[in-house]
Amino acid sequence: MLLYLSSSALIPHPVLKSEYFDRRRIKRKETPISGELEDFFLKELYYARMEESIGRHRAAQEEAKKEVFAAAKDAGLLRTCTICCEDEILEEDMRACASLDSPHLFCKTCVGSSCKEEFSLNVIKTVLKSSVFSNLLKRKQAEEIMAAGIADLECCPFCNFATIMPNKEDKVCLFA
């Protein structure tokens, strides 16, 4: 409601009274919220409600890691990365390749820099972001399916879907 000044007193404007604005000329339909948007909103809401406790938890984790680092430094248990030569790395932050004779130890940032051996999926999972790791697993799965040499295997050119089709006449592609 808008007010105007009349002889040192605020008085509601007669045209802009609240009854005028309370009536809605057009009835609006409620739009349903999609499940994905609703999930995103709920996650944001829960995060906003728990932001302080999450911050305290992260600070406690950092403090615990500093204590472990100090204890390892005092005990002489810190390791050295063979690539970047950083000499103060916790053993839990080191990653090893899958070499059978002598696994090489690297820090998280140097994994894959110079070692020609393979890394286990557990090591790769700790280094990559979850979305990149998920894409890597999908690609690895597709390569393994193709390497299996299954007869009459047909793959979608746009996604990772594969199926066995003994009858070639049944094939219908909706994207062609």
GUSE-355017 format. One record per residue: residue in three letters; y negated, x, z negated of N, C-alpha, C in turn. Coordinates in nm, 3 decimals, decimal comma, m for minus. Each point is the difference from the previous one (the first is absolute). Layout:
{pt ala; {Y; X; Z}; {Y; X; Z}; {Y; X; Z}};
...
This chain:
{pt met; {0,116; 0,085; 0,000}; {m0,116; m0,085; 0,000}; {m0,123; 0,090; 0,000}};
{pt leu; {m0,093; m0,031; 0,088}; {m0,123; 0,078; 0,007}; {m0,106; m0,060; m0,091}};
{pt leu; {m0,081; 0,085; m0,057}; {m0,107; m0,042; m0,089}; {m0,133; 0,043; 0,058}};
{pt tyr; {m0,103; m0,076; m0,033}; {m0,134; 0,043; 0,041}; {m0,090; m0,004; m0,122}};
{pt leu; {m0,106; 0,079; 0,007}; {m0,091; 0,014; m0,114}; {m0,108; m0,107; 0,009}};
{pt ser; {m0,012; m0,082; m0,105}; {m0,102; m0,103; m0,005}; {m0,069; 0,009; m0,135}};
{pt ser; {m0,123; 0,047; 0,001}; {m0,084; 0,015; m0,121}; {0,078; 0,067; m0,113}};
{pt ser; {0,048; 0,119; 0,028}; {0,068; 0,090; m0,094}; {0,134; m0,053; m0,050}};
{pt ala; {0,063; m0,092; 0,075}; {0,133; m0,047; m0,036}; {0,086; m0,003; 0,126}};
{pt leu; {0,125; 0,035; m0,017}; {0,092; m0,005; 0,114}; {0,061; m0,139; 0,007}};
{pt ile; {m0,014; m0,063; 0,116}; {0,048; m0,136; 0,020}; {0,093; 0,001; 0,121}};
{pt pro; {0,112; m0,073; m0,007}; {0,090; m0,005; 0,116}; {m0,071; m0,062; 0,120}};
{pt his; {0,023; 0,059; 0,115}; {m0,060; m0,051; 0,123}; {0,064; m0,135; 0,030}};
{pt pro; {m0,080; m0,105; 0,030}; {0,057; m0,134; 0,016}; {0,095; m0,012; 0,120}};
{pt val; {m0,026; 0,072; 0,107}; {0,085; m0,012; 0,119}; {0,133; 0,073; m0,020}};
{pt leu; {m0,003; 0,106; m0,078}; {0,117; 0,084; m0,014}; {0,077; m0,029; m0,128}};
{pt lys; {0,014; m0,124; m0,034}; {0,075; m0,036; m0,119}; {0,150; 0,021; 0,025}};
{pt ser; {0,073; 0,015; m0,106}; {0,141; 0,037; 0,013}; {0,084; m0,110; 0,065}};
{pt glu; {m0,037; m0,129; m0,014}; {0,080; m0,105; 0,062}; {0,002; 0,016; 0,151}};
{pt tyr; {m0,108; 0,048; 0,053}; {m0,010; 0,017; 0,145}; {0,102; 0,103; 0,048}};
{pt phe; {0,018; 0,105; m0,076}; {0,090; 0,107; 0,043}; {0,144; m0,022; m0,045}};
{pt asp; {0,022; m0,092; m0,092}; {0,136; m0,024; m0,046}; {0,085; m0,072; 0,104}};
{pt arg; {m0,061; m0,076; 0,085}; {0,075; m0,071; 0,102}; {0,033; 0,096; 0,114}};
{pt arg; {0,122; m0,002; 0,039}; {0,041; 0,085; 0,110}; {0,011; m0,087; 0,124}};
{pt arg; {m0,067; 0,039; 0,104}; {0,000; m0,080; 0,123}; {0,132; 0,015; 0,076}};
{pt ile; {0,053; 0,121; m0,001}; {0,123; 0,026; 0,074}; {0,109; 0,037; m0,100}};
{pt lys; {0,109; m0,073; 0,006}; {0,113; 0,032; m0,086}; {0,075; 0,116; 0,063}};
{pt arg; {0,020; 0,105; m0,077}; {0,071; 0,118; 0,051}; {0,145; m0,005; m0,045}};
{pt lys; {0,087; 0,041; 0,090}; {0,141; 0,008; m0,035}; {0,024; 0,133; m0,069}};
{pt glu; {0,089; m0,003; m0,096}; {0,037; 0,124; m0,066}; {0,091; 0,079; 0,092}};
{pt thr; {m0,032; 0,126; 0,019}; {0,084; 0,085; 0,085}; {0,105; 0,066; m0,087}};
{pt pro; {0,124; m0,011; 0,042}; {0,106; 0,065; m0,080}; {m0,010; 0,152; 0,012}};
{pt ile; {0,026; 0,068; m0,108}; {m0,002; 0,146; 0,000}; {0,138; 0,049; 0,042}};
{pt ser; {0,002; 0,092; 0,094}; {0,128; 0,052; 0,045}; {0,066; 0,079; m0,112}};
{pt gly; {0,131; 0,013; 0,006}; {0,075; 0,069; m0,105}; {m0,041; 0,145; m0,016}};
{pt glu; {m0,024; 0,069; 0,112}; {m0,037; 0,141; m0,007}; {m0,136; 0,018; m0,066}};
{pt leu; {m0,096; m0,085; 0,037}; {m0,133; 0,008; m0,060}; {0,006; m0,035; m0,148}};
{pt glu; {0,081; m0,099; m0,033}; {0,014; m0,040; m0,139}; {0,062; 0,113; m0,083}};
{pt asp; {0,101; 0,068; 0,055}; {0,061; 0,113; m0,071}; {m0,102; 0,111; m0,021}};
{pt phe; {m0,079; 0,030; 0,103}; {m0,102; 0,104; m0,011}; {m0,101; m0,037; m0,107}};
{pt phe; {m0,044; m0,126; 0,000}; {m0,097; m0,045; m0,100}; {0,057; 0,011; m0,141}};
{pt leu; {0,126; m0,042; m0,017}; {0,061; 0,007; m0,133}; {0,014; 0,145; m0,048}};
{pt lys; {0,035; 0,090; 0,090}; {0,009; 0,142; m0,038}; {m0,136; 0,052; m0,043}};
{pt glu; {m0,104; m0,035; 0,075}; {m0,135; 0,043; m0,036}; {m0,043; m0,060; m0,134}};
{pt leu; {0,035; m0,127; m0,021}; {m0,035; m0,066; m0,126}; {0,070; 0,067; m0,118}};
{pt tyr; {0,130; 0,027; 0,015}; {0,073; 0,067; m0,108}; {m0,056; 0,139; m0,025}};
{pt tyr; {m0,036; 0,071; 0,107}; {m0,058; 0,134; m0,018}; {m0,133; m0,010; m0,074}};
{pt ala; {m0,083; m0,097; 0,038}; {m0,130; m0,015; m0,066}; {0,018; m0,032; m0,149}};
{pt arg; {0,099; m0,082; m0,031}; {0,024; m0,035; m0,140}; {0,056; 0,119; m0,080}};
{pt met; {0,075; 0,087; 0,067}; {0,067; 0,109; m0,070}; {m0,063; 0,136; 0,029}};
{pt glu; {m0,120; 0,002; 0,057}; {m0,062; 0,126; 0,042}; {m0,016; 0,098; m0,115}};
{pt glu; {m0,040; m0,048; m0,116}; {m0,019; 0,088; m0,115}; {0,132; 0,063; m0,044}};
{pt ser; {0,105; m0,082; m0,011}; {0,129; 0,054; m0,045}; {0,059; 0,094; 0,105}};
{pt ile; {m0,024; m0,027; 0,128}; {0,046; 0,091; 0,106}; {m0,074; 0,133; m0,011}};
{pt gly; {m0,129; m0,005; m0,025}; {m0,078; 0,123; m0,018}; {0,048; 0,081; m0,119}};
{pt arg; {0,029; m0,070; m0,111}; {0,052; 0,070; m0,118}; {0,136; 0,063; 0,029}};
{pt his; {0,084; m0,073; 0,072}; {0,133; 0,051; 0,034}; {m0,011; 0,125; 0,088}};
{pt arg; {m0,087; m0,005; 0,101}; {m0,019; 0,117; 0,087}; {m0,054; 0,118; m0,078}};
{pt ala; {m0,095; m0,024; m0,089}; {m0,055; 0,108; m0,081}; {0,108; 0,060; m0,091}};
{pt ala; {0,085; m0,085; m0,055}; {0,110; 0,049; m0,086}; {0,098; 0,083; 0,082}};
{pt gln; {0,028; m0,043; 0,124}; {0,089; 0,077; 0,087}; {m0,059; 0,137; 0,031}};
{pt glu; {m0,129; 0,004; 0,032}; {m0,066; 0,127; 0,030}; {0,001; 0,091; m0,123}};
{pt glu; {m0,025; m0,056; m0,116}; {0,001; 0,079; m0,123}; {0,139; 0,056; m0,028}};
{pt ala; {0,102; m0,083; 0,020}; {0,138; 0,046; m0,021}; {0,036; 0,112; 0,098}};
{pt lys; {m0,045; m0,014; 0,125}; {0,028; 0,104; 0,100}; {m0,070; 0,131; m0,038}};
{pt lys; {m0,123; m0,010; m0,051}; {m0,071; 0,121; m0,045}; {0,074; 0,067; m0,115}};
{pt glu; {0,053; m0,080; m0,092}; {0,075; 0,056; m0,113}; {0,127; 0,068; 0,048}};
{pt val; {0,072; m0,062; 0,094}; {0,122; 0,060; 0,055}; {m0,034; 0,129; 0,072}};
{pt phe; {m0,110; 0,000; 0,076}; {m0,043; 0,120; 0,073}; {m0,032; 0,113; m0,098}};
{pt ala; {m0,073; m0,032; m0,107}; {m0,035; 0,102; m0,098}; {0,124; 0,056; m0,069}};
{pt ala; {0,096; m0,088; m0,033}; {0,123; 0,046; m0,064}; {0,081; 0,088; 0,095}};
{pt ala; {0,007; m0,038; 0,129}; {0,073; 0,080; 0,098}; {m0,069; 0,134; 0,023}};
{pt lys; {m0,131; 0,001; m0,003}; {m0,074; 0,126; 0,018}; {0,025; 0,093; m0,118}};
{pt asp; {0,001; m0,054; m0,121}; {0,027; 0,081; m0,118}; {0,142; 0,055; 0,001}};
{pt ala; {0,095; m0,079; 0,052}; {0,140; 0,041; 0,003}; {0,032; 0,086; 0,123}};
{pt gly; {m0,094; 0,011; 0,094}; {0,023; 0,079; 0,121}; {0,091; m0,068; 0,100}};
{pt leu; {m0,003; m0,132; 0,007}; {0,088; m0,076; 0,089}; {m0,067; m0,046; 0,129}};
{pt leu; {m0,122; 0,045; 0,026}; {m0,069; m0,041; 0,123}; {0,058; 0,076; 0,118}};
{pt arg; {0,002; m0,066; 0,117}; {0,060; 0,057; 0,120}; {m0,109; 0,040; 0,099}};
{pt thr; {0,042; 0,075; 0,104}; {m0,091; 0,043; 0,105}; {0,049; m0,056; 0,133}};
{pt cys; {m0,091; m0,059; 0,077}; {0,033; m0,051; 0,133}; {0,012; 0,119; 0,095}};
{pt thr; {0,105; 0,000; 0,084}; {0,021; 0,111; 0,093}; {m0,090; m0,007; 0,122}};
{pt ile; {m0,067; m0,112; 0,022}; {m0,087; m0,014; 0,117}; {m0,145; 0,030; m0,036}};
{pt cys; {m0,057; m0,076; m0,092}; {m0,142; 0,016; m0,033}; {m0,023; 0,098; m0,115}};
{pt cys; {0,107; 0,050; m0,061}; {m0,005; 0,100; m0,108}; {m0,075; m0,048; m0,124}};
{pt glu; {m0,011; m0,131; m0,017}; {m0,058; m0,049; m0,125}; {0,103; 0,022; m0,111}};
{pt asp; {m0,043; 0,064; m0,108}; {0,097; 0,044; m0,099}; {0,005; m0,085; m0,127}};
{pt glu; {m0,072; m0,109; m0,006}; {0,005; m0,085; m0,118}; {0,039; m0,142; 0,038}};
{pt ile; {0,129; m0,016; 0,032}; {0,052; m0,131; 0,040}; {0,117; m0,034; m0,091}};
{pt leu; {m0,002; m0,122; m0,051}; {0,112; m0,047; m0,082}; {0,125; m0,011; 0,087}};
{pt glu; {0,115; 0,021; m0,062}; {0,125; m0,008; 0,075}; {0,023; m0,141; 0,055}};
{pt glu; {m0,046; m0,102; m0,073}; {0,017; m0,138; 0,047}; {m0,087; m0,030; 0,122}};
{pt asp; {m0,102; 0,081; 0,026}; {m0,085; m0,018; 0,118}; {0,048; 0,082; 0,119}};
{pt met; {0,109; 0,074; m0,016}; {0,056; 0,079; 0,109}; {0,103; m0,084; 0,074}};
{pt arg; {0,012; 0,023; 0,129}; {0,098; m0,068; 0,084}; {0,086; 0,105; 0,068}};
{pt ala; {0,128; m0,032; 0,022}; {0,092; 0,095; 0,062}; {0,056; m0,057; 0,129}};
{pt cys; {0,023; 0,088; 0,098}; {0,063; m0,043; 0,124}; {0,150; m0,014; m0,023}};
{pt ala; {0,072; m0,047; 0,101}; {0,143; m0,026; m0,015}; {0,085; 0,116; 0,049}};
{pt ser; {m0,050; 0,121; m0,008}; {0,076; 0,118; 0,041}; {0,119; 0,019; m0,093}};
{pt leu; {0,118; 0,028; 0,057}; {0,120; 0,013; m0,082}; {0,008; 0,136; m0,069}};
{pt asp; {m0,044; 0,107; 0,069}; {0,013; 0,133; m0,060}; {m0,102; 0,026; m0,109}};
{pt ser; {m0,127; m0,023; 0,026}; {m0,103; 0,015; m0,104}; {m0,116; m0,091; 0,031}};
{pt pro; {m0,014; m0,110; m0,073}; {m0,111; m0,092; 0,028}; {m0,135; 0,065; m0,029}};
{pt his; {m0,094; m0,023; 0,090}; {m0,135; 0,054; m0,015}; {m0,083; m0,099; m0,079}};
{pt leu; {m0,081; 0,049; m0,093}; {m0,085; m0,086; m0,082}; {m0,143; 0,003; 0,052}};
{pt phe; {m0,060; m0,120; 0,010}; {m0,137; m0,016; 0,049}; {m0,075; m0,093; m0,093}};
{pt cys; {m0,134; 0,012; 0,001}; {m0,080; m0,100; m0,070}; {m0,009; m0,125; 0,090}};
{pt lys; {m0,047; m0,109; m0,054}; {m0,005; m0,126; 0,076}; {m0,082; 0,011; 0,127}};
{pt thr; {m0,109; 0,076; m0,004}; {m0,087; 0,008; 0,118}; {0,057; 0,088; 0,110}};
{pt cys; {0,090; 0,091; m0,034}; {0,054; 0,094; 0,100}; {0,136; m0,042; 0,056}};
{pt val; {0,052; m0,114; m0,041}; {0,131; m0,044; 0,050}; {m0,006; m0,012; 0,152}};
{pt gly; {0,092; 0,062; 0,066}; {0,007; m0,008; 0,146}; {m0,089; 0,097; 0,073}};
{pt ser; {m0,068; 0,089; m0,069}; {m0,091; 0,093; 0,068}; {0,075; 0,105; 0,081}};
{pt ser; {0,103; 0,062; m0,059}; {0,066; 0,106; 0,074}; {0,151; m0,002; m0,009}};
{pt cys; {0,059; m0,081; m0,083}; {0,145; m0,001; m0,015}; {0,062; m0,081; 0,113}};
{pt lys; {0,101; 0,056; 0,065}; {0,066; m0,067; 0,112}; {0,118; m0,087; m0,045}};
{pt glu; {0,033; 0,004; m0,128}; {0,110; m0,081; m0,053}; {m0,048; m0,144; m0,017}};
{pt glu; {0,096; m0,091; m0,019}; {m0,033; m0,141; m0,022}; {m0,035; m0,023; m0,146}};
{pt phe; {m0,074; m0,107; m0,024}; {m0,031; m0,044; m0,136}; {0,072; m0,131; m0,024}};
{pt ser; {0,045; m0,022; m0,122}; {0,067; m0,125; m0,032}; {m0,103; m0,114; 0,000}};
{pt leu; {0,050; m0,122; 0,014}; {m0,089; m0,116; 0,001}; {m0,073; m0,016; m0,133}};
{pt asn; {0,063; 0,039; m0,110}; {m0,067; m0,009; m0,130}; {m0,121; 0,092; m0,007}};
{pt val; {0,011; 0,121; 0,057}; {m0,112; 0,093; 0,002}; {m0,111; m0,055; 0,088}};
{pt ile; {0,037; m0,051; 0,117}; {m0,100; m0,054; 0,093}; {m0,070; m0,121; m0,061}};
{pt lys; {0,075; m0,082; m0,073}; {m0,058; m0,120; m0,062}; {m0,108; 0,035; m0,102}};
{pt thr; {0,018; 0,110; m0,073}; {m0,099; 0,038; m0,100}; {m0,126; 0,058; 0,061}};
{pt val; {0,009; 0,047; 0,125}; {m0,113; 0,066; 0,064}; {m0,083; m0,097; 0,084}};
{pt leu; {0,068; m0,090; 0,072}; {m0,070; m0,091; 0,092}; {m0,048; m0,126; m0,070}};
{pt lys; {m0,102; m0,064; 0,062}; {m0,042; m0,132; m0,047}; {0,112; m0,099; 0,031}};
{pt ser; {0,006; m0,108; m0,075}; {0,110; m0,096; 0,015}; {0,002; m0,064; 0,139}};
{pt ser; {m0,116; m0,028; 0,059}; {m0,002; m0,061; 0,133}; {0,052; 0,096; 0,106}};
{pt val; {m0,037; 0,128; m0,010}; {0,048; 0,100; 0,096}; {0,150; 0,022; m0,018}};
{pt phe; {0,045; 0,003; m0,125}; {0,143; 0,019; m0,027}; {0,080; m0,118; 0,054}};
{pt ser; {m0,051; m0,121; m0,014}; {0,067; m0,118; 0,054}; {0,014; 0,009; 0,151}};
{pt asn; {m0,107; 0,041; 0,069}; {0,007; 0,017; 0,145}; {0,099; 0,109; 0,039}};
{pt leu; {0,005; 0,107; m0,077}; {0,095; 0,108; 0,025}; {0,143; m0,050; m0,012}};
{pt leu; {0,028; m0,081; m0,102}; {0,135; m0,054; m0,018}; {0,039; m0,092; 0,116}};
{pt lys; {m0,094; m0,082; 0,047}; {0,028; m0,088; 0,114}; {0,032; 0,081; 0,124}};
{pt arg; {m0,076; 0,105; 0,022}; {0,022; 0,085; 0,118}; {0,134; 0,074; m0,011}};
{pt lys; {0,031; 0,050; m0,118}; {0,127; 0,070; m0,022}; {0,118; m0,095; 0,021}};
{pt gln; {m0,014; m0,123; m0,046}; {0,105; m0,100; 0,018}; {0,021; m0,030; 0,148}};
{pt ala; {m0,109; m0,014; 0,075}; {0,011; m0,027; 0,143}; {0,067; 0,117; 0,072}};
{pt glu; {m0,034; 0,123; m0,037}; {0,062; 0,117; 0,061}; {0,149; 0,006; m0,031}};
{pt glu; {0,038; m0,034; m0,123}; {0,142; 0,002; m0,037}; {0,078; m0,107; 0,074}};
{pt ile; {m0,060; m0,115; 0,022}; {0,067; m0,106; 0,076}; {0,020; 0,044; 0,144}};
{pt met; {m0,102; 0,062; 0,059}; {0,012; 0,048; 0,138}; {0,102; 0,113; 0,011}};
{pt ala; {0,006; 0,087; m0,102}; {0,093; 0,113; 0,002}; {0,144; m0,044; m0,021}};
{pt ala; {0,022; m0,120; m0,052}; {0,135; m0,049; m0,025}; {0,075; m0,027; 0,130}};
{pt gly; {m0,072; m0,020; 0,110}; {0,065; m0,022; 0,129}; {0,077; m0,131; 0,007}};
{pt ile; {m0,053; m0,104; m0,056}; {0,066; m0,131; 0,000}; {m0,010; m0,060; 0,139}};
{pt ala; {0,114; m0,049; 0,051}; {0,002; m0,060; 0,133}; {m0,073; m0,134; m0,003}};
{pt asp; {m0,069; m0,030; 0,109}; {m0,074; m0,126; 0,020}; {m0,110; m0,021; m0,105}};
{pt leu; {m0,057; 0,107; m0,050}; {m0,109; m0,010; m0,096}; {m0,131; m0,020; 0,075}};
{pt glu; {m0,073; m0,102; m0,036}; {m0,130; m0,028; 0,061}; {m0,107; 0,008; m0,109}};
{pt cys; {m0,111; 0,067; 0,030}; {m0,110; 0,016; m0,095}; {m0,127; m0,063; 0,054}};
{pt cys; {m0,077; m0,060; m0,087}; {m0,129; m0,055; 0,038}; {m0,097; 0,115; 0,022}};
{pt pro; {m0,075; 0,000; 0,110}; {m0,094; 0,110; 0,024}; {m0,125; m0,007; m0,087}};
{pt phe; {m0,021; m0,111; m0,071}; {m0,122; m0,018; m0,078}; {0,021; 0,012; m0,151}};
{pt cys; {0,124; m0,010; m0,046}; {0,027; 0,012; m0,144}; {0,132; 0,072; m0,019}};
{pt asn; {0,050; 0,003; m0,123}; {0,123; 0,072; m0,030}; {0,124; m0,087; 0,007}};
{pt phe; {m0,009; m0,120; 0,055}; {0,114; m0,089; 0,006}; {0,101; 0,050; 0,102}};
{pt ala; {0,127; 0,002; m0,039}; {0,108; 0,039; 0,090}; {0,117; m0,096; m0,020}};
{pt thr; {0,070; m0,030; 0,109}; {0,115; m0,089; m0,008}; {0,102; 0,041; 0,105}};
{pt ile; {0,125; m0,039; m0,022}; {0,106; 0,027; 0,096}; {0,014; m0,123; 0,088}};
{pt met; {m0,015; 0,020; 0,133}; {0,007; m0,111; 0,095}; {0,105; 0,031; 0,106}};
{pt pro; {0,123; m0,048; m0,019}; {0,104; 0,029; 0,099}; {m0,027; m0,069; 0,134}};
{pt asn; {m0,065; m0,117; m0,004}; {m0,029; m0,073; 0,123}; {m0,146; 0,024; 0,038}};
{pt lys; {m0,024; 0,071; 0,109}; {m0,137; 0,033; 0,042}; {m0,077; m0,123; 0,047}};
{pt glu; {0,069; m0,109; 0,035}; {m0,065; m0,121; 0,048}; {m0,071; m0,076; m0,113}};
{pt asp; {0,037; 0,026; m0,124}; {m0,060; m0,070; m0,114}; {m0,136; 0,055; m0,040}};
{pt lys; {m0,039; 0,113; 0,059}; {m0,123; 0,067; m0,043}; {m0,122; m0,077; 0,049}};
{pt val; {m0,087; m0,037; m0,094}; {m0,126; m0,067; 0,030}; {m0,109; 0,076; m0,074}};
{pt cys; {m0,096; 0,051; 0,075}; {m0,111; 0,073; m0,061}; {m0,124; m0,088; 0,007}};
{pt leu; {m0,058; m0,031; m0,112}; {m0,118; m0,087; m0,004}; {m0,127; 0,076; 0,030}};
{pt phe; {0,003; 0,134; m0,003}; {m0,120; 0,080; 0,020}; {m0,014; 0,052; 0,141}};
{pt ala; {0,098; m0,021; 0,087}; {m0,006; 0,055; 0,136}; {m0,077; m0,090; 0,093}};
